[in-house]
Amino acid sequence: MFGIIPVMNSQRTSNFANIAYVFLDRDGVLNRSPVGAFVTCWEQFEVLPGVEQAIGQLNRSGRKVIVVTNQRGIALGLHSEADLHHMHERLAEHFAAHGAHLDAIYYCPHDNGQCHCRKPQTGMFEQAFQDFPGASAGNSVMVGDSLVDIEAASRLGMRNVFISDPAAKPRSDAARATALATACAASLLDFVQRYLG
């Protein structure tokens, strides 16, 4: 059983100097997350402002950019894994057209309680650590817009950033995520420019 490792107060000082691996949630960080719904096809995929610039800046800095995303819509039959792969192929094309790229995408297709990969469990991160031998909790950061993103990183002792767009309706778990997070930012671009610039 995993426990949440509290981030020490001294670590809450936004010290991201040694970050070499940037883990990102997808919905709500890269693209607009529809309230109470799932993104099931590319036509519903709305890349958030500044994301291409942020990822390009991370690429140019030599950091690896890795997506870890819960995709429960597959388990619910709302879309297939083939649909998901198509969305991610189109996303890769979109980023390439802007001089940016993702180094890997990990996804969990399962429903709640069916696996150890669905965040806040840590299976996707553990797989990434195997696939990227230089990656560890100590040189990585998780950027997410929900409590499960922050909890997953905290279970590993990984620094994390809670994205909370001040223009969007606040999430019900925002206060808990903010309290647990190492840092907060308004967007991925805001985080990259403020902390990794």
NUVEX-480600 format. One line per 3 residues: number of its first residue (from 0); their letters; for each residue y, z, x of N, C-alpha, C. Coordinates in nm, 3 decimals. Atoms other than C-alpha are relative to their C-alpha. Layout:
BEGIN
NUM = A = Y/Z/X/Y/Z/X/Y/Z/X | ...
// end
This chain:
BEGIN
0 = MFG = -0.119/0.000/0.085/0.000/0.000/0.000/0.124/0.000/0.089 | -0.123/0.009/-0.077/0.336/-0.098/0.136/0.102/0.098/-0.055 | -0.113/-0.082/0.041/0.633/0.135/0.125/0.127/-0.068/0.044
3 = IIP = -0.128/0.057/-0.040/0.996/0.047/0.153/0.054/0.081/0.116 | -0.055/-0.065/-0.117/1.137/0.124/0.495/0.152/0.003/-0.017 | -0.144/-0.003/0.020/1.493/0.246/0.447/0.074/-0.052/0.123
6 = VMN = -0.083/0.049/-0.109/1.755/0.072/0.655/0.088/0.114/0.046 | -0.078/-0.111/-0.054/1.917/0.325/0.883/0.149/-0.032/-0.009 | -0.143/0.021/0.012/2.290/0.373/0.843/0.059/-0.075/0.118
9 = SQR = -0.053/0.069/-0.117/2.350/0.253/1.198/-0.029/-0.149/-0.005 | 0.032/0.142/0.012/2.184/-0.077/1.107/0.084/-0.066/-0.109 | -0.078/0.057/0.109/2.409/-0.124/0.803/0.137/-0.047/0.048
12 = TSN = -0.129/0.037/-0.057/2.689/-0.224/1.037/0.014/-0.150/0.019 | -0.004/0.146/-0.007/2.625/-0.598/1.000/-0.026/-0.053/0.141 | 0.036/0.048/-0.132/2.473/-0.637/1.346/-0.111/-0.104/-0.014
15 = FAN = 0.095/0.109/0.015/2.306/-0.976/1.321/-0.005/-0.086/0.126 | -0.015/0.078/-0.123/2.359/-1.084/1.684/-0.131/-0.063/0.047 | 0.126/0.053/-0.055/1.988/-1.135/1.768/-0.080/-0.081/-0.101
18 = IAY = 0.075/0.071/0.104/1.891/-1.323/1.451/-0.035/-0.141/0.045 | 0.048/0.133/-0.035/1.679/-1.628/1.532/-0.067/-0.071/-0.118 | 0.069/0.054/0.118/1.506/-1.676/1.194/0.072/0.048/-0.125
21 = VFL = -0.072/-0.033/0.123/1.689/-1.691/0.863/-0.089/-0.039/-0.118 | 0.082/0.020/0.118/1.470/-1.649/0.556/0.091/-0.004/-0.123 | -0.084/0.018/0.117/1.623/-1.770/0.230/-0.084/-0.004/-0.127
24 = DRD = 0.053/0.024/0.133/1.534/-1.730/-0.132/0.051/-0.137/-0.042 | -0.047/0.131/0.045/1.570/-2.060/-0.317/0.097/0.012/-0.116 | -0.083/-0.005/0.121/1.697/-2.010/-0.672/0.101/0.114/0.009
27 = GVL = -0.106/-0.100/-0.009/2.031/-1.830/-0.662/0.063/0.007/0.138 | -0.055/0.005/-0.136/2.084/-1.889/-0.287/0.029/-0.145/0.038 | -0.020/0.142/-0.028/2.032/-2.263/-0.237/0.049/-0.077/-0.122
30 = NRS = -0.034/0.072/0.123/2.062/-2.376/-0.596/0.031/0.100/-0.111 | -0.034/-0.084/0.115/2.201/-2.241/-0.921/-0.127/0.041/-0.072 | 0.117/-0.055/0.069/1.947/-2.018/-1.093/0.032/0.009/-0.149
33 = PVG = -0.030/-0.006/0.143/1.941/-2.083/-1.468/-0.039/0.136/-0.059 | 0.024/-0.132/0.057/1.965/-1.759/-1.663/-0.117/-0.007/-0.098 | 0.116/-0.009/0.090/1.630/-1.675/-1.824/-0.085/-0.125/-0.005
36 = AFV = 0.076/0.125/0.002/1.483/-2.014/-1.731/-0.049/-0.031/0.142 | 0.055/0.044/-0.127/1.307/-2.199/-1.450/0.052/-0.140/0.031 | -0.030/0.137/-0.043/1.407/-2.504/-1.248/-0.135/-0.070/0.011
39 = TCW = 0.131/0.064/0.007/1.119/-2.738/-1.327/-0.002/-0.144/0.051 | -0.006/0.136/-0.052/1.241/-3.076/-1.196/0.130/-0.018/0.079 | -0.116/0.024/-0.085/1.492/-3.224/-0.952/0.129/-0.016/-0.081
42 = EQF = -0.119/0.023/0.084/1.729/-3.321/-1.233/0.067/0.132/-0.040 | -0.057/-0.132/0.031/1.780/-2.946/-1.302/0.047/0.073/0.125 | -0.029/-0.065/-0.127/1.836/-2.868/-0.935/0.147/-0.023/0.035
45 = EVL = -0.143/0.007/-0.030/2.204/-2.792/-0.871/0.027/0.079/0.127 | -0.027/-0.066/-0.127/2.274/-2.719/-0.505/0.135/0.070/-0.008 | -0.123/-0.079/0.007/2.534/-2.444/-0.475/0.102/-0.045/0.104
48 = PGV = -0.105/0.042/-0.094/2.869/-2.511/-0.305/-0.016/0.065/0.138 | 0.001/-0.050/-0.137/2.867/-2.479/0.073/-0.138/0.014/0.062 | 0.135/-0.021/-0.051/2.487/-2.465/0.110/-0.032/-0.098/0.114
51 = EQA = 0.029/0.100/-0.104/2.460/-2.789/0.309/0.072/0.038/0.130 | -0.079/-0.040/-0.118/2.736/-2.671/0.545/-0.063/0.121/0.068 | 0.060/-0.122/-0.055/2.572/-2.329/0.589/-0.129/-0.031/0.074
54 = IGQ = 0.128/0.031/-0.064/2.228/-2.471/0.666/0.023/-0.085/0.125 | -0.033/0.079/-0.119/2.377/-2.730/0.902/0.050/0.087/0.114 | -0.052/-0.092/-0.103/2.561/-2.452/1.086/-0.114/0.081/0.061
57 = LNR = 0.116/-0.074/-0.050/2.238/-2.252/1.114/-0.085/-0.090/0.090 | 0.077/0.094/-0.081/2.053/-2.561/1.244/0.066/-0.020/0.136 | -0.071/0.026/-0.126/2.319/-2.630/1.507/0.001/0.122/0.092
60 = SGR = 0.003/-0.122/-0.082/2.305/-2.267/1.622/-0.137/0.024/0.061 | 0.135/-0.015/-0.053/1.933/-2.309/1.698/-0.087/0.095/-0.079 | 0.081/-0.091/0.082/1.816/-2.068/1.428/-0.094/-0.080/-0.090
63 = KVI = 0.095/0.060/0.094/1.511/-2.152/1.218/0.038/0.044/-0.141 | -0.036/-0.027/0.139/1.575/-2.174/0.843/-0.127/-0.016/-0.085 | 0.128/-0.005/0.070/1.277/-2.076/0.627/0.023/0.049/-0.143
66 = VVT = -0.012/-0.040/0.141/1.263/-2.064/0.247/-0.127/0.074/-0.042 | 0.111/-0.075/0.061/1.043/-1.804/0.073/0.037/0.018/-0.148 | -0.041/0.006/0.140/1.043/-1.853/-0.303/-0.115/0.030/-0.095
69 = NQR = 0.095/-0.025/0.109/0.858/-1.712/-0.603/0.014/-0.116/-0.099 | -0.002/0.112/0.094/0.764/-2.004/-0.830/-0.100/0.025/-0.113 | 0.087/-0.045/0.109/0.606/-1.831/-1.128/-0.014/-0.105/-0.110
72 = GIA = 0.008/0.106/0.100/0.679/-2.134/-1.347/-0.129/-0.079/0.009 | 0.128/0.069/-0.018/0.364/-2.290/-1.201/-0.110/0.076/-0.074 | 0.101/-0.083/0.067/0.147/-2.000/-1.323/0.016/-0.005/-0.152
75 = LGL = -0.027/0.004/0.143/0.314/-2.024/-1.663/-0.020/-0.138/-0.060 | 0.024/0.136/0.048/0.238/-2.397/-1.687/0.126/-0.078/-0.031 | -0.126/0.069/0.028/0.606/-2.499/-1.697/0.020/-0.121/0.090
78 = HSE = 0.001/0.116/-0.089/0.563/-2.733/-1.400/-0.119/0.016/0.094 | 0.116/-0.001/-0.088/0.295/-2.823/-1.148/0.042/0.018/0.146 | -0.030/-0.006/-0.144/0.267/-2.777/-0.773/0.050/-0.135/0.048
81 = ADL = -0.049/0.134/-0.037/0.315/-3.156/-0.747/0.148/-0.014/-0.035 | -0.142/0.002/0.038/0.645/-3.118/-0.936/0.083/0.077/0.102 | -0.071/-0.083/-0.098/0.748/-2.843/-0.694/0.014/-0.075/0.133
84 = HHM = -0.006/0.075/-0.125/0.660/-3.056/-0.391/0.103/-0.113/-0.010 | -0.098/0.107/0.020/0.865/-3.342/-0.537/0.142/0.055/0.010 | -0.133/-0.062/-0.009/1.166/-3.110/-0.582/0.036/0.030/0.144
87 = HER = -0.027/-0.038/-0.138/1.134/-2.990/-0.225/0.017/-0.123/0.090 | -0.022/0.125/-0.073/1.102/-3.347/-0.093/0.141/-0.053/-0.025 | -0.136/0.046/0.034/1.422/-3.441/-0.277/0.104/0.092/0.065
90 = LAE = -0.092/-0.095/-0.065/1.590/-3.126/-0.142/0.011/-0.032/0.149 | -0.001/0.036/-0.142/1.490/-3.225/0.213/0.083/-0.126/0.022 | -0.080/0.123/-0.009/1.637/-3.572/0.156/0.149/0.031/-0.016
93 = HFA = -0.139/-0.038/0.024/1.955/-3.418/0.020/0.061/0.066/0.124 | -0.051/-0.067/-0.119/1.996/-3.190/0.321/0.012/-0.098/0.118 | -0.004/0.097/-0.110/1.913/-3.471/0.566/0.124/-0.089/-0.010
96 = AHG = -0.119/0.082/0.020/2.194/-3.678/0.415/0.127/0.073/0.041 | -0.114/-0.084/-0.042/2.426/-3.389/0.510/-0.020/0.056/0.140 | 0.023/-0.045/-0.138/2.287/-3.344/0.862/-0.058/0.139/0.011
99 = AHL = 0.060/-0.134/0.001/2.088/-3.032/0.775/-0.149/-0.011/-0.033 | 0.143/-0.001/0.034/1.722/-2.937/0.739/-0.052/0.143/-0.012 | 0.076/-0.126/0.009/1.485/-2.657/0.643/-0.119/-0.013/0.094
102 = DAI = 0.113/0.003/-0.091/1.219/-2.566/0.898/-0.133/0.023/-0.070 | 0.123/-0.023/0.077/0.965/-2.450/0.638/0.038/0.051/-0.138 | -0.012/-0.057/0.135/0.925/-2.368/0.270/-0.134/0.063/-0.035
105 = YYC = 0.118/-0.071/0.049/0.676/-2.106/0.153/0.026/0.036/-0.146 | -0.019/-0.033/0.142/0.620/-2.054/-0.218/-0.122/0.074/-0.053 | 0.108/-0.070/0.070/0.416/-1.828/-0.439/-0.009/-0.058/-0.140
108 = PHD = 0.016/0.059/0.132/0.276/-2.005/-0.748/-0.058/0.096/-0.105 | 0.074/-0.094/0.084/0.127/-1.688/-0.899/0.089/0.076/-0.098 | -0.068/-0.087/0.095/0.219/-1.466/-1.190/0.009/0.140/0.059
111 = NGQ = -0.016/-0.139/-0.046/0.317/-1.100/-1.151/-0.135/0.068/0.016 | 0.119/-0.081/-0.022/0.045/-0.879/-1.002/-0.127/-0.074/0.035 | 0.121/0.078/-0.027/-0.195/-1.160/-0.908/-0.025/-0.027/0.147
114 = CHC = 0.012/0.040/-0.140/-0.143/-1.181/-0.533/0.076/0.098/0.089 | -0.080/-0.080/-0.093/0.010/-1.031/-0.221/0.114/-0.085/0.060 | -0.107/0.084/-0.053/0.250/-1.322/-0.163/0.127/0.005/-0.084
117 = RKP = -0.118/0.001/0.087/0.484/-1.285/-0.462/0.094/0.115/0.039 | -0.097/-0.105/-0.033/0.798/-1.100/-0.357/0.014/0.095/-0.118 | -0.035/-0.070/-0.124/0.849/-0.805/-0.331/-0.117/0.022/0.097
120 = QTG = 0.107/-0.007/-0.099/0.507/-0.831/-0.161/0.043/-0.085/0.121 | -0.047/0.057/-0.126/0.526/-0.961/0.194/-0.085/-0.115/0.054 | 0.093/0.103/-0.047/0.255/-1.228/0.215/0.064/-0.127/0.053
123 = MFE = -0.064/0.122/-0.048/0.489/-1.525/0.253/0.063/0.022/0.137 | -0.060/-0.032/-0.129/0.671/-1.355/0.540/-0.110/0.011/0.108 | 0.110/-0.015/-0.096/0.342/-1.262/0.708/-0.055/-0.135/0.042
126 = QAF = 0.046/0.135/-0.033/0.229/-1.625/0.687/0.101/-0.069/0.092 | -0.102/0.060/-0.086/0.560/-1.739/0.836/-0.005/0.057/0.141 | 0.010/-0.062/-0.133/0.522/-1.490/1.122/-0.119/-0.058/0.078
129 = QDF = 0.114/0.063/-0.067/0.182/-1.647/1.197/0.034/-0.143/0.041 | -0.033/0.140/-0.026/0.318/-2.002/1.177/0.112/-0.016/0.102 | -0.111/0.000/-0.096/0.628/-1.920/1.383/-0.020/0.122/0.090
132 = PGA = 0.036/-0.117/-0.082/0.492/-1.692/1.661/0.118/0.076/0.059 | -0.116/-0.071/-0.052/0.841/-1.610/1.788/0.072/0.084/-0.102 | -0.068/-0.073/0.108/0.946/-1.471/1.450/-0.058/0.139/-0.018
135 = SAG = 0.041/-0.137/0.030/0.934/-1.100/1.372/0.104/0.061/-0.093 | -0.098/-0.068/0.086/1.103/-0.856/1.139/0.126/0.035/0.079 | -0.113/-0.041/-0.083/1.327/-0.756/1.430/0.101/-0.109/0.031
138 = NSV = -0.095/0.107/-0.031/1.479/-1.101/1.489/0.022/-0.094/-0.119 | -0.014/0.079/0.123/1.487/-1.221/1.128/0.089/0.072/-0.100 | -0.077/-0.055/0.111/1.706/-1.172/0.823/-0.043/-0.072/-0.127
141 = MVG = 0.030/0.057/0.131/1.630/-1.229/0.455/0.128/-0.005/-0.081 | -0.118/0.017/0.085/1.905/-1.368/0.232/-0.049/-0.030/-0.141 | 0.048/0.019/0.136/1.840/-1.330/-0.140/0.098/0.050/-0.103
144 = DSL = -0.091/-0.037/0.108/2.003/-1.281/-0.476/-0.064/0.095/-0.101 | 0.065/-0.092/0.094/1.759/-1.036/-0.635/-0.058/0.121/0.074 | 0.056/-0.122/-0.057/1.616/-0.692/-0.579/-0.133/-0.028/0.069
147 = VDI = 0.131/0.025/-0.063/1.269/-0.833/-0.502/0.015/-0.060/0.139 | -0.025/0.055/-0.134/1.413/-1.028/-0.207/0.032/0.111/0.098 | -0.045/-0.110/-0.087/1.576/-0.718/-0.064/-0.115/0.097/0.024
150 = EAA = 0.115/-0.092/-0.016/1.268/-0.502/-0.129/-0.104/-0.058/0.095 | 0.100/0.061/-0.089/1.036/-0.750/0.044/0.042/0.016/0.145 | -0.049/-0.014/-0.138/1.252/-0.752/0.356/-0.003/0.145/0.044
153 = SRL = -0.002/-0.143/-0.035/1.289/-0.374/0.347/-0.139/0.052/0.031 | 0.137/-0.043/-0.028/0.912/-0.328/0.335/-0.044/-0.037/0.140 | 0.033/0.044/-0.136/0.895/-0.516/0.664/0.092/0.060/0.105
156 = GMR = -0.100/-0.050/-0.094/1.191/-0.335/0.819/0.095/-0.110/0.046 | -0.083/0.116/-0.033/1.381/-0.667/0.820/0.140/0.017/-0.059 | -0.136/0.000/0.053/1.758/-0.685/0.786/0.009/-0.099/-0.115
159 = NVF = -0.008/0.084/0.120/1.863/-0.841/0.459/0.142/-0.004/-0.054 | -0.134/0.022/0.056/2.165/-0.974/0.276/-0.015/-0.032/-0.147 | 0.001/0.023/0.144/2.222/-0.956/-0.097/0.116/-0.092/-0.035
162 = ISD = -0.101/0.096/0.045/2.405/-1.258/-0.238/0.038/0.034/-0.143 | -0.050/-0.032/0.133/2.620/-1.166/-0.534/0.130/-0.077/-0.022 | -0.115/0.086/0.027/2.852/-1.439/-0.654/0.094/0.072/-0.096
165 = PAA = -0.091/-0.073/0.088/3.160/-1.263/-0.795/0.038/-0.077/-0.126 | -0.034/0.082/0.117/3.213/-1.555/-1.036/-0.115/-0.006/-0.101 | 0.117/0.007/0.088/2.863/-1.525/-1.185/-0.019/0.133/-0.074
168 = KPR = 0.034/-0.121/0.074/2.734/-1.278/-1.442/-0.089/0.088/0.088 | 0.080/-0.088/-0.087/2.597/-0.973/-1.253/-0.144/0.013/-0.049 | 0.141/-0.022/0.032/2.220/-0.934/-1.239/-0.022/0.146/-0.037
171 = SDA = 0.029/-0.138/0.040/2.067/-0.624/-1.394/-0.041/0.086/0.118 | 0.046/-0.075/-0.117/1.925/-0.525/-1.053/0.102/0.001/0.114 | -0.100/0.018/-0.106/2.249/-0.590/-0.859/0.038/0.132/0.067
174 = ARA = -0.042/-0.128/-0.061/2.347/-0.225/-0.807/-0.108/0.053/0.094 | 0.110/-0.048/-0.085/2.003/-0.131/-0.669/-0.014/-0.088/0.124 | 0.012/0.091/-0.115/1.990/-0.442/-0.448/0.114/0.024/0.099
177 = TAL = -0.116/-0.025/-0.086/2.340/-0.374/-0.314/-0.020/0.128/0.081 | 0.021/-0.128/-0.069/2.247/-0.014/-0.229/-0.105/-0.010/0.109 | 0.110/0.013/-0.095/1.931/-0.121/-0.044/0.030/-0.101/0.111
180 = ATA = -0.026/0.110/-0.094/2.076/-0.426/0.135/0.071/0.045/0.127 | -0.070/-0.023/-0.126/2.190/-0.430/0.497/0.145/-0.043/-0.012 | -0.135/0.054/0.020/2.492/-0.639/0.394/0.001/-0.079/-0.130
183 = CAA = -0.017/0.080/0.121/2.630/-0.829/0.095/0.094/-0.115/0.031 | -0.087/0.116/-0.017/2.796/-1.169/0.069/0.011/-0.070/-0.135 | -0.023/0.072/0.125/2.933/-1.394/-0.204/-0.086/-0.125/-0.010
186 = SLL = 0.079/0.124/-0.003/2.724/-1.696/-0.097/-0.068/-0.010/0.135 | 0.064/0.024/-0.130/2.504/-1.829/0.180/0.106/-0.038/0.104 | -0.104/0.040/-0.095/2.807/-1.992/0.342/0.084/0.120/0.042
189 = DFV = -0.077/-0.121/-0.032/3.001/-1.665/0.321/-0.075/0.084/0.102 | 0.080/-0.078/-0.096/2.714/-1.484/0.499/0.001/-0.065/0.137 | 0.009/0.069/-0.128/2.678/-1.748/0.771/0.132/0.008/0.074
192 = QRY = -0.131/0.000/-0.068/3.050/-1.765/0.844/0.043/0.141/0.042 | -0.044/-0.137/-0.034/3.109/-1.387/0.836/-0.087/0.068/0.103 | 0.092/-0.079/-0.082/2.798/-1.262/1.014/-0.070/-0.076/0.111
195 = LG = 0.073/0.077/-0.100/2.640/-1.547/1.209/0.087/-0.104/0.068 | -0.095/0.102/-0.049/2.950/-1.758/1.288/-0.004/-0.019/0.146
// end
